[in-house]
Amino acid sequence: MKVSQSTQRLQKTKYLGSSAQDRVELEDKQRVHREFSATQRRKSVDLNMAH
């Protein structure tokens, strides 16, 4: 019984760890996308001012 409890705990920890990792990766992707969008907007504003 004790072995299965510690195994479950280990699996849960592993799951929580991977979930946190996925969340960090998702936040990175969102941040990169926001920065890219801001850069694109800035470029379009520069182009409009050049005309």
trRosetta pair geometry for C-beta under 8 A, 3 or more apart (Angstrom, degrees):
i j d omega theta_ij theta_ji phi_ij phi_ji
1 4 6.2 -59 -155 35 31 106
1 5 6.6 31 151 -20 65 107
2 5 5.7 -55 -152 34 35 113
2 6 6.5 27 156 -14 68 105
3 6 6.1 -60 -151 39 30 104
3 7 6.3 30 151 -20 65 109
4 7 5.4 -54 -145 37 34 114
4 8 6.3 38 154 -22 66 103
5 8 5.8 -52 -149 34 30 111
5 9 6.4 31 151 -20 63 105
6 9 5.4 -49 -146 35 35 115
6 10 6.3 40 151 -23 65 103
7 10 5.6 -52 -149 34 32 113
7 11 6.4 31 153 -17 65 105
8 11 5.7 -55 -148 37 32 109
8 12 6.2 33 153 -21 66 106
9 12 5.7 -54 -149 36 30 112
9 13 6.4 31 152 -19 64 106
10 13 5.8 -54 -149 36 30 111
10 14 6.3 32 151 -20 64 107
11 14 5.5 -53 -147 36 32 115
11 15 6.3 35 152 -21 65 105
12 15 5.6 -53 -149 35 31 113
12 16 6.3 30 153 -17 65 105
13 16 5.7 -53 -146 38 31 109
13 17 6.2 35 152 -22 64 107
14 17 5.7 -55 -150 34 29 114
14 18 6.5 23 155 -15 64 105
15 18 6.0 -57 -148 37 30 104
15 19 6.2 32 153 -22 65 108
16 19 5.5 -54 -146 36 31 115
16 20 6.4 33 154 -20 65 104
17 20 5.9 -54 -150 34 30 109
17 21 6.4 30 151 -19 64 106
18 21 5.4 -51 -148 36 36 115
18 22 6.3 40 152 -22 66 102
19 22 5.7 -51 -149 34 31 112
19 23 6.5 33 151 -21 63 105
20 23 5.6 -53 -150 33 33 114
20 24 6.5 35 151 -21 65 102
21 24 5.8 -52 -151 33 32 111
21 25 6.5 30 152 -16 65 105
22 25 5.7 -56 -149 38 32 111
22 26 6.2 35 152 -22 66 106
23 26 5.6 -53 -147 35 31 113
23 27 6.4 32 153 -19 64 104
24 27 5.8 -54 -150 36 30 110
24 28 6.5 34 151 -21 64 104
25 28 5.6 -52 -150 33 33 114
25 29 6.5 33 152 -19 65 104
26 29 5.7 -54 -151 35 32 111
26 30 6.4 31 152 -18 65 105
27 30 5.7 -54 -147 37 33 111
27 31 6.2 34 154 -21 66 106
28 31 5.7 -56 -148 35 30 111
28 32 6.3 29 155 -18 65 106
29 32 5.8 -54 -147 37 30 111
29 33 6.2 32 153 -20 64 107
30 33 5.6 -55 -148 37 31 113
30 34 6.4 33 153 -20 65 104
31 34 5.7 -52 -149 34 31 111
31 35 6.4 29 153 -16 65 106
32 35 5.8 -56 -148 38 31 109
32 36 6.1 32 153 -21 66 108
33 36 5.6 -53 -145 37 30 113
33 37 6.2 31 154 -20 64 106
34 37 5.7 -54 -147 36 30 111
34 38 6.3 30 154 -20 64 106
35 38 5.7 -53 -148 36 31 112
35 39 6.3 33 152 -21 64 106
36 39 5.7 -55 -150 35 31 113
36 40 6.4 31 152 -20 65 105
37 40 5.6 -53 -148 35 32 112
37 41 6.4 33 153 -19 65 104
38 41 5.7 -53 -149 35 31 112
38 42 6.3 34 152 -21 64 106
39 42 5.6 -54 -149 35 31 113
39 43 6.4 33 152 -20 64 104
40 43 5.7 -53 -150 34 32 112
40 44 6.5 28 154 -17 65 105
41 44 5.8 -57 -150 37 32 108
41 45 6.4 32 152 -20 66 105
42 45 5.7 -54 -149 35 32 111
42 46 6.4 34 151 -20 65 105
43 46 5.6 -53 -149 35 32 113
43 47 6.4 33 152 -20 65 105
44 47 5.6 -50 -148 35 34 113
44 48 6.4 36 152 -20 64 104
45 48 5.7 -54 -149 36 32 111
45 49 6.4 29 153 -18 65 106
46 49 5.8 -58 -149 37 30 109
46 50 6.4 36 152 -28 64 105
47 50 5.6 -52 -150 27 32 116
47 51 7.1 32 154 -23 62 100
48 51 6.2 -54 -159 25 35 109
